[in-house]
């Protein structure tokens, strides 16, 4: 399989190959890569096709594996990352998303922590509702004490996640949800205000219909103590909503989830209520459920300038078959998850390459035609997916919890999978497919990327590059201009019809983002992961308008990101420093102070992954003068690099560079071996030096203009590449790093 041995995959980009080698391909104990991309796809195809034998001992699994292999290597369809990584291997855990219950008893809470560790170890992400936990300072009858509340326990989950390292392939990620009628809701809304804690959590407020009606009427609403289900106070709905909006404007969190809408579409309400979603918000799940996801590349579904509906139907059928098979061969991390997943058999077929499809069809993303086509395409995928799921039910049986489900009624009939469609973020698999992410617009047509060696690279969208070369207007200078300008909309040597097609995330109004999300949500069983991008200049009122619009248009949740609100971006879309200012700064730096014979200093011990690092900071009468480092264990690369950092910091200070600029450059640099967790976490020796300088500045009473902070999130912590905010998550389009895995 296939009959003619394939050795190379046509169209596999250099970036894709790098990502596969770093994160997906099988390695030996020494880290040596043992398989090629072709080998990986063959491994996955065979493992998933083998499930056919469970239903038909005479099944031609070789032919089925060949079909699966072809839709993956043509990049028409790709499953979620755990399936690519683990299918046909010993671990065998193939699902990306899980939801765990968090009960109010101490035993239940720490069982959930243990289960979280097992899931993260296997490569999955977890979602939780903390709404069952009694509020802070509430009575604890068993001890006659008082409870610490849900946020304190969220910190326990966060610390556990921080501790678990998932073999270097996928990071642990969590979704934390609290109902808006929980007594601790205001503390929850503010819990990530300073970005110093809960950094392994995305957080969302679970909004109810009653709350939204109270917002519209500017009324009070009841808070409910989960301990006894009784009202325990009131808040003004509009003020709470305004606080949610303000925090989202400030740093993108919390998001919002419309809980009643999730449960309105709950296919098995008699089994339980939906309390939470997976980390990126697109997969509502019952406690102990998991869902395996996959995405069709819509950019591959265009032929001769039209949507290739017949091929799209074929790929939908194969993808549903593939994802149903995943449920059979999956090695679940917990028996409860095994039972619940098999009982409901939820799958989540989504899309990527939507922006590519629109470009190939010549349709602007921000047009009524695009919105209508989005509805039509997703309606087609959802209907064809259900039709094929019904065919599978005829030969394989319905999902075990079918009785009493929404399908167990006249006019519906047997179906294999309780849900069929989900639109997930496709950060890493879209890099492999060289496609645009999910249903997002292009992030940029051309962008400047600064890599770790400080080289500047200009990267260009491949479709734009092809069109530009065919149209005769391609040049390196033009690509540089586009990268610096941030848009092609007012570069007039580019033909108008090309400019209309190549709109990017920041050429599009937030309202259009929501309208597109709503168009796909209309025909999606689960939910749609999408980020609504705002310019930095957006107001709080702009964010509130979008939140209200999302509610009005039927979205199930919203994630927003205001440009620059959480990070200092490596992406360069314009020249920001005035030449005169830069020249003045360079002149100031050229004045170098001479060293006196004696200086006073302080030494700080910092714990790093390489051992204790002693940082000595000396001052002269003018202020900070020099910095020395000593490793607890002598010799080695870490010691030499730390010494080099000390020398360069000393040179910078003696030349007039401010301490805050040094801190800013070093803080947040990460290595393979961090130490500690939470606010005390040290990411690398460079990070330790920055934290030591900051501690010294604060102790000495200097105003640094900086707070002790988590690593800046604009740059990829692994390669320094461009980062996109997608579905509430940070994704690197260069190396495949994903904050939410």
Steps between C-alpha positions, in 0.01 A plus 500: 500500500485696291572266209775728367735575789497873576825639635420871505175686557428752223439849631651440844648837590831554679311633801276194505797265485663683790184479710456130424859418590484698822159393629351204318748250362599198707839521673725260686617543859785725383265731313593374153214524250395150394236571237435726203179698449387228258564237768298701751195530276522129412521413871191710575302372200564135585420541870169676437394271213553193721186596694289383203574140601303549822184529292587279202764230532529491120547876468764610248703709743782546249265678261356707783849592623588608147197733494595650835863537391403686183270756664769574759798524263299712256422720803128477425444382858710477813404368844591680822860493616481216757375265228792586272744466787371188670297280262679169452737570789517370855333799666202485265317801651333670204266765646578868548222608731354382828267636765527392862252557781611692808282409798470700819658238727876511560531141374323591176719805445827312538374205296448755224857630548632144470293432189620829351860388544430171323326675210775758458763227516321330210496819291148632558352826622232530766194711567336552838205674652579618850138602553422210737754624756362698789615863514790635700429545871198270483446250779664155487283283724743208529774713656300798630739712299457719193560418134771659293285520186539392137782736404733360765442150363554621144851592613553139607401379153724765345799391707443135411486589132820702531680202647407252228720498194345316211805351336578820311212452254190654657447730797224468754221752463181562696169675464350633821132599500295654777128568477408867510265432792777355721565721807873528415438616144658845538822352640501252211459774241803678649716193573728549198512878517874517573596206272723363775292196588284229344710518186409140411132596487274664252203630695143564392190615682198277452214735416133402526196623309361645824819699551500637145136607539595676825783676316258630239265627772775630730367283784637317801538123474534231765824337609458132587704314761584163340522339843122509545367655179355797689523871410771676701506852364452707188714696255415749230520308172607794289787584738622140498477488121692828476777359720527190277524724194760728660724209596470346153594837352797522735659161433261271311362316803252388612319374196131424517305178452121493461424200718130473422578485128750221555234301680229583248712307248601230749411178313478289819334718767388195701865397547606834644533876460787664315706704746821568313690487174850405396782761531419689179127503557376325186415162654228494767521167683334315782715406801748225403431541128772537241476590135727430209520769237604535138484770234431511127723737305255714303781648296529158335128498418519756218516387137490726194395797708203323666434297813557132423190371679538141383852469637399678819227237551748216450746650749224563756400132484857377535566744784191390697603136450854586614384682814253228597782247468717713730250440780556125462881494500550782751682416822318718753685630807216413742236224504227758567601687185509177299144417606351846450671561165388166357149554636448825306757459220533874438721601211593851390555548127598856419681704240818690429604694192178704492689821420690311228173381343364854490819633341498227236136585425577873490260576785602755765479364854315813612213468255139386516585239238764349731256482792241326283753257359622420852146400597461294184830315536446417867139395438626263230771352725263461795227334294733268309676412825171405663388302197818294514474463880153353442648259248755392760218451751335256259810281489660568838212603725402826668694653787404318825331805656275541194184415696364822646729716288378778270523254210266251669186663369280494189667647193853446626598135518821304565836673483846379595640817661331733749677796337673516163639850451727736695713788374825488692810717477740326263822679590748217453322276250437800274876557494544139387234553231639846411147631542334792675378424853146384566245757386736789576601758242865524402709642782726677249581487128868560565674542831842562642621237742799545728648164590722417794824587323353849434476434127203670335295285266212607278237228464226517237165325472556228234176573311581871486854425385370279219241756388755783519751311289238400244375861489850640458497725806709290738821644641694460823468874555121482471483212748711703744265796459196283566663358811581846633162643400294219651242496218478497120185709490664832405798371298375599158745311281317189616189448282174592668345153469805353678481759776130423549571128541799534733342666800662412833380477859557870565337611174177347630266662748427310822136480392600302191700259716186431705278473193733239354512309828119504514474381139703188577337451840155477339587158356753370753390243760748613763661845497732718292844605618583842367680810618345842444793731429493862611753772426685637801296819472170316556290627788325311779174593329621331179555175690162522669331549163657179369407299810138610461506426127633150565206438731251639249637294208495166681867442578579261786797693630740782419875548525641841421853631470593868485831539320787557741285463812688199634834501329774686326489343159792366302287541190600819326236670287643849508800709602419630847813678623559853376847544344572809712415314820715204401791727413471680834496169685808380311685822586413457867620138498838598364607667830681229699575538872840393633518248782605624848737282704231414756126451463222392734281209397236242587484132412174317425456122487268386220393138457519392134458171319880482476545548875540807724612817323658778709448846348712786635393856418743786566425873505703817477380848599299531177311175553523147356846434360579131449370147542682171565364145506626182663345158450466268799680238292802623309561461128264402222295687247259653753785657699667643191174638362415658836843660514449637151164645601664667799768660286248633249272635774799675659598655168142613442472667841837673471387629160180653633239233425221505757451201727139463392614447140738224612223336700265526206744325265584210735172441682302207364777332299441127545715190476439126514543484877301759701477493879223573750143590421251783524645843577829338607554320171837563335497418129874514433826650624427816301156520661666453841734794436204720403308403812807563719542849352134572553511376859800724562329801343189451709698443823708813435191709429565562131202556269546250219169568335456122484325255725634152562317313230446181309689464171385731226273309270550673168804295403498125473695376805658223292606665175428872541268484200171664415212429736129509421220512754259232388199379695635648823834334448847609392624307195833529317466465124873438466585206727154377596519596869154524654429652840186289530635184332 
